[in-house]
Amino acid sequence: MEKTDTAEGCLLDARMWGKEHGLTRPYPVICHLLDTGAVFRELWDVVLSQETREAVASALGLSLSEARTLVSFWAALHDIGKITPPFQAQVPSCYGLLREDPAYVSAPGAEHESQFRHEIASHWSLFQLLEEASYPGDRRRMHRAVSHQVAQLLGGHHGSFGAVLKSKEVAQASAYNAGLGGAGWADQRQAHFMEVRRVMGAFAVPAGGLPAGLAVVVAGLVVVADWLASQTSAIEARLPASGWSGTPAQLVAHWQGAVRAAPKLVGSARLGRARFSSQDFAAMFPFEPNSLQRDLAERLPGLVREHGPGLVLVTAPTGDGKTEGALFAASVLGRAAGCRGLYFALPTMGTADAMLPRVEAFASQALSGERALMLLHSMAWLSSPGSGERDVSGDAVGQADVVSAGASTVVEADAWLRGPKRGLLAPLGVGTIDQALSVVLPLRYNVLRLFGLSDKVFVVDEAHAYGPWMHQLLLRLLEWLGAMRAPVVLLSATLTGRSAGSLVDAYRRGAGFYEPSAVAPRYPGWLFASRGSGEVPAVRGTLSNRVRTLMVSRRSVSWDTAEPVGSPVCEGGRRAVLREVLTPVAEWGGTALVCCTTVAEAQQTYRDLRAAFPELAAGPGGLRLLHSRYTADVRASITADCERAYGKPGPSDEPVAVRPASVLVATQVVEQSLDLDFDLVVSDLAPLAQLLQRAGRARRHARGGSGRPGWAAAEDEPVLVVLDPLTGRNDRVPRSWGTVYDASLLHRTSQLLEELTGQGIAVPGDVQRLVDAVYDENFVDKADEAVRAELARLDEERLAREATERHMATWTGICAPADVRGDLSKLSLREAGVSEELLTTRLGADTGRVLCLYEQSDDTFTLDPDGSLPTPAGGSHGLTAHQLADVARRVAPVPGRWLREEVADSAVPKGWGTHPSLRGLVLLRMTPTDGIWSCRYGRSTLSISEVGLENN
């Protein structure tokens, strides 16, 4: 390869390489630039909506055709910074020829400027090249210069944007950055720039820059184009023949070949568009709509036709069909907005796993086109709910985001989407809210993830379930989605009116409407906010098909959960009251849920009830325990068992019978999205919203007169027993609860329940009023004088904590779209003191992860107590796919404070590799003692048994 005169009289040197790793020979950078431009052009055609393409063209002041060519040209330029000494020196055999060429003079040691990465060089060099190409500039206010905006955007193709350049430094760029090389290197960058422009025909000049939302779309698409064009298999097929010199004719031929190859590259990645092809509720779901769903079906399409798409907020009790209502609303909004898919966000991995088959079924009925579906959370690669064990070989290993279904379904994702950071690019996704909120934290490739959400309907379940930190991040995300014109559907069973208004107004702010809407949601009901006008033309109240009166029995108890099993039961204690209220279940049959505040108290309650009701415990499924401190495989098995035992009755003409006596002891894991039904619900005191969530599991499904025991015959009068320790002489929250719940909200709830003594709670009629009442600013003024001062003190502490979390979210998150003002580095900027640990979406989450290894009689350790699964040794390439799966299934979460001390022999062996699921994993080497597996860890004794992990 050699230098070749270009049509402009410049010399293009085809010896400048762009790709080398894994290839039979280096690949010229000019070829990679053209490949990326061709792939971007195909992505523009296939992935972007017509509305987005038109918006980009309008912002640039160009026709659609000109805009398509121009932004594809920008994408091609992303790696022009590889034409620098530090990058070229990475392959000595290639750099040796350049170093000897007198044209490529550079400062001594320039090739060793490894910190001057090629994407930084692209930012610096493209500013000047684009300015020379007559792009609008402003050296006094660089962030306003279109030339700088484009250069900064392309310099961020490795996931982080550089700071705005300074005029005085740009004027002497090589002096400030020796890594740029001398004049010969600059000439080569200009030669490549001119040839790419000529071959692609990108001579149009933009009249203006891109607003923040559209800049994110283009930046994200550049990253995708680069990744697709960088696949080794794609490059090998297009390596130039020996002697190729990059003549003008050769470059045109290469470009034409790249254009022909691009559709296959994009198509195989399954990055196309799903189409919302149905707006008929009956065609989407195999049942008649209830009142809420019917009102949405009858009213929403007309509102969207009149006002355009926007945001829908659905507020209704648990079990009222919000999920199907949300999917219907998503279909209406998605079709009107021309969206390419949807992302359904849920609070936990378990709820995401449970939602996956429901979205899959919806997609098969309501969508057409590209329907690649991803399950997105930290353990999604491990298993596919409803389809058995997923194949984790090949590309799946090492990735956090993996195909959601087996090969038998038409709704699935393929290998390319399984790669890291790519999951949100799939047209369809179901996952945890953390996956979505990460886009508004200054993490690498946050813009790629934000692009992944930008042209989808964003659905959030359990919008009430997030604390101040996550709520504030959700507000910021809604601002961005409003700016990017993405429709949103929010669902909640117990959302305060104030929180509802903040969510709606955040979306409206992003769309450019800053006046508060002062919306007051109806319960049950829904509202619609237009993104085009900012209006809220509909706040609909609906009837409920499940009108009920919740009978709340508030029982004053002394807190004796720590008493040893078998010790005397004291009158008025929690243990005595549990025996009293559960006796009808044990004697007459039926089911009950006992919801505890902490895992330790759930474990102790389970043991105490096992001793209190031995016959119940001896029967199959008579007494169950569910919490988060089990290994992944055990928890999944228990959850599936609970869904079978307490789930919805199957379709049958036969009368539903009373279920055998059964009690489930659980923690808050049963509050959200698990479709369970109990004849009786017993709960420790919790904030009112959580109590109502749990009460939604009481007589949830219609079982008829024969399906409930005699003591629970009234299906429309479910019973919630609340065990309240804040009554009588003791008004302190049990120390064992720590900071699980805010003491202020517990006291307010306790006071409110006292006022409701002897009354039922009308569901849904009283729900919104009571949820708002707990947060009422005037609550303290209405309280008895004896407790007023304490309530005021607790309120001050709560409000201070909430303000701190909101401030922390604002401090650590990215800015609002309106505040970008041409400087994309604000999306990558971390304030001083902000660490990766702080940038987790659950502020203060103190969680560790452990793997128990079991010592056998021959002194070896296995992954299972029975000794049938040896601990893998690993090797130079880490664990195999199946070994990794065996390990991951046996990992359990524990409080981080259990693992504060460093203990010898507790780290993951180096031979296991560096898969993300092994990061931070602690090994516990268990030995058997009196039938219990335990180990010493620092000053603690940790054990594992049928009740899960414990710190004794």
C-alpha positions, 0 to 999 in steps of 0.5 A, a space after each residue: 500500500 502506498 500514497 495516492 493522489 486524490 481528486 483534490 490534489 492531496 495525498 492519501 496514504 493507505 498505509 494508515 491502518 484502522 483495524 488489526 486485532 483478529 485480522 489476517 492483515 491490517 485494515 486501512 482506516 479509510 476503509 473502516 471510515 467508509 464502512 461505518 458511513 454505509 452502515 450508518 446510512 442503512 441504520 438511518 433508513 431502517 432504525 430511525 422513524 420518519 419523524 426523527 429523520 425529519 426532525 434532524 433534517 429540519 434542525 440542520 436546515 437541509 432536505 431529508 436526502 441531504 441530511 441522510 448523506 451528511 450525518 452518514 458522513 459524520 459517522 464515517 469521520 468518527 475514527 479520523 483520530 486514528 491518523 495520529 502517531 500514538 495510535 499508528 504506533 500500536 502496530 510496530 510493523 505498520 508504524 515502522 514504515 511511517 516513522 521512516 517517512 520524512 513526511 510524518 514528522 512529530 515531536 519526540 516521544 509523540 507515539 508514546 502519548 498513550 493517554 491521547 486516545 484516538 477518539 480525543 484526537 478525532 474531537 480535536 482534529 475534526 473541529 478544525 476540519 469542519 470549520 475549514 469546510 465552512 461549518 458555522 463556527 464561533 471561537 469565542 463561544 465554542 459550544 455554540 459552534 456547529 463545527 465543535 458540536 459535531 466534533 465533540 459528538 463524534 469524539 464521544 463514540 467510545 462512550 464519553 464526551 470530551 470537554 469543550 475545547 478552548 480557542 487558544 489551544 485549538 489555534 496551536 493544537 499540535 503544541 498542546 497535544 503532541 499526539 496529533 503529530 506534525 503537519 504531515 499527519 494533519 495533511 493525512 487527516 485532511 486527505 481522508 476527510 476530503 476523500 470520504 466527503 467526495 465518495 459519499 457526496 456529503 457537500 451540504 453544510 448544516 445551517 444549525 446544530 442538533 438539539 440535545 435529544 437529536 444529538 443523542 440519537 445521532 451519537 448513539 447511532 454512530 456507536 452502533 454503526 461503528 460496532 457493526 462495521 468493526 465485526 471481524 467477520 465483516 472486515 475479513 470479507 472486505 480486506 483489500 487485495 495486496 497492492 491496494 492503494 486507495 485510488 479514487 476509483 478504488 475508494 468508490 468501489 469500496 464504498 459501493 461494496 460497503 453499501 451493498 454489505 450494510 443491509 445484511 449487517 444491520 439485518 443480522 443484528 435485528 435492529 429493525 422496527 416493530 410495528 404496532 399493527 393492532 389497536 383492537 383490545 379484543 385482538 390483543 387479549 383473549 378476554 373481555 376488558 374490565 371497566 378500566 381497560 374498556 375506558 382506555 380502549 374507548 377514549 384513548 385512541 380519540 384523544 391521541 388522534 386529536 392531541 398526538 401521543 404523549 404520556 398516560 398515567 394509570 392508577 388502580 388497585 392491584 389486580 385491576 388489569 393495569 398491565 393489559 391496560 398499559 400494553 393497550 395504551 402502549 400500542 395506541 401511543 406507539 402507533 401514533 408516534 411511529 415507535 419502533 418498540 417498547 421497554 417495560 420497566 419493573 422494580 425487581 428481577 423477579 417481577 421482570 422475569 414474571 412479566 416477560 411471557 406476558 409481553 411476549 404474548 402481547 407482542 405475538 398478537 399486537 406487533 409485526 415487523 422486527 420483534 426481537 425481545 430482550 430480558 434485561 437485568 444483571 442475571 438475565 443471561 442465566 435463564 429464560 422464564 417459561 422456556 427452561 434453561 437457555 443456551 448460554 454458550 458462545 456469545 451469551 457468556 460474558 454478557 449481562 443482556 441475553 436472548 429472552 426466549 428459546 429458538 422456537 418463538 418468533 419473538 426473540 433476540 439474536 447474538 449481536 444484541 446479547 453483547 454488553 451495553 446493547 440490550 436496550 437497542 432491541 425493539 422490545 425489552 422487559 427488565 428492571 428500572 435500574 437498566 433504564 435509570 442508568 441512562 441518566 447517570 454519567 456512565 460510559 455509553 449512557 448516551 447509547 442506552 438513552 438512544 435505545 429508549 428514545 424511539 420506544 414506548 417506555 412503560 414503568 410498572 409500580 411507579 410508586 415503589 421507588 424512594 426519593 433517589 430513584 424517583 428523582 432519577 425517574 423525573 430526569 429520565 422523563 424529561 429526556 424522553 419528553 425532549 426526545 418525543 418518546 411516549 410513556 405509560 406509568 402504572 401505580 396502585 398507590 401513588 400520591 397525588 403530588 408524586 403523580 403531578 411531578 412525573 407528569 410535569 417532568 415529561 412536559 418540561 422535557 417537551 418544552 412546557 414549564 408551567 405546572 399542570 396541577 393535575 389531580 389523578 382519579 382513583 381508579 382511573 387514568 390521565 393523558 398528557 399531550 407531548 405536542 401541546 403540554 395539555 392534560 385533556 383527560 383525567 378519567 375516573 373509572 369504575 372498578 370491577 373489584 369494588 371491595 371493603 378491606 377490613 383492617 384489624 389493627 392489633 397492638 402487639 409487643 415485639 417478641 420475635 427474637 424469643 427462642 422457639 419453644 419459649 413461653 408465649 406471652 399474652 399480647 405479644 406478636 407470637 400470641 396474636 399470630 397463633 390466634 389469627 392463623 388457628 382457623 387456617 390450620 383447623 379449617 383450611 384455606 391460605 394465609 400470607 404473613 408478611 414480615 419486615 426483615 429476612 431475619 424476622 421472617 426466618 424466626 417467624 417461620 420457625 416459631 409457626 412450625 413449632 406452633 402448628 406441627 401438623 400444618 408444617 408436616 403437610 405438603 406445602 403447609 408452611 412455606 418461606 419466601 425471601 431474598 436471602 436464598 440462592 438464586 435457584 432455590 428462590 426461583 423454585 420457591 417462587 414457582 411453587 408459590 405461584 402454583 399454590 396461590 395463583 389464579 385458578 385455571 379455566 375450568 367448569 368445575 367449582 373451585 374448592 377450598 385450598 388445603 391449609 397453607 401459610 406463606 411467611 414472606 418479606 416485601 418480595 410478595 408486594 409487587 407484580 406477583 399474582 398471588 391470592 390468599 384468604 387472609 393477609 397478616 402484615 407487620 406495620 408498614 407505610 400505608 401504601 405498602 399495606 395496601 399493596 399487600 392487602 391486594 393479595 387478599 382474596 385477589 381472584 374470584 373463587 366463588 362461594 365454594 372456593 373460600 373456607 367458611 371463616 373467609 367466605 365474603 370475597 368482597 370483604 378481604 381481611 388485613 391484620 396489621 401487627 402494630 408495635 407502636 401502640 400502648 406503652 411502647 411507641 418506638 420502632 423495633 430496633 431489628 427493623 433498622 431503616 427498612 421503613 421511615 419511622 415518620 411514615 410508620 407513626 403516621 400510618 399507625 395513627 391513621 389506622 387507629 382512626 379507622 378502627 371499626 371502619 372498613 377501607 373502601 377499595 378503590 374509593 378510599 385509597 387515594 385519599 388515605 395514601 395522600 393523607 399519610 403524606 399530608 403536610 398538616 398531618 401533625 397539626 391534626 394529631 393528639 398533643 401528646 404525640 405531636 412533638 415526636 411526630 414533628 421531630 420524625 417528620 423533620 428527619 424524614 424530610 431531611 433524608 428525602 431532600 438529601 437523596 434528591 440532592 444526591 440524585 441531582 448532583 450525580 445525575 446528568 443535566 436536563 436536556 434544556 441545560 445541555 446547550 451544545 455541550 455534550 460533555 455535560 452527559 459524561 461529567 462527574 462531579 468531584 467525589 462521585 465514584 462508581 459505587 455512588 453511581 448505583 441506582 439504589 442509593 445506600 444499598 448495602 448488598 454483598 453476594 456469596 457463594 457457598 462451597 460445601 466441604 465433603 468427607 474427602 476434604 474437597 469442596 462442592 457447589 451442592 451439599 450432596 457433593 454431586 457438583 465439584 467446584 470448578 477449577 477454571 482455566 486460562 479462559 475462565 469458566 465454561 458457559 455451563 460452569 458459570 451457570 452452575 455457579 451463578 444459580 447458587 449465588 445469594 445476596 446478603 447484607 454488605 455489613 456481613 462481609 466487611 472484613 477481609 477473610 483469607 481464601 474467600 476470593 474467587 479463584 483467578 482461574 474462574 475468569 472475569 465474568 461480570 457475575 463473578 465481580 465482588 463474589 465472596 466464597 463461604 466455605 461451609 462445614 457441617 455441624 449438627 446438620 447445619 452448614 456453617 462457616 466463620 467469616 471474620 467475627 461472624 458465623 454464617 450458616 445456610 439451611 432450609 430457611 436460607 442464609 443467616 448470620 448467627 
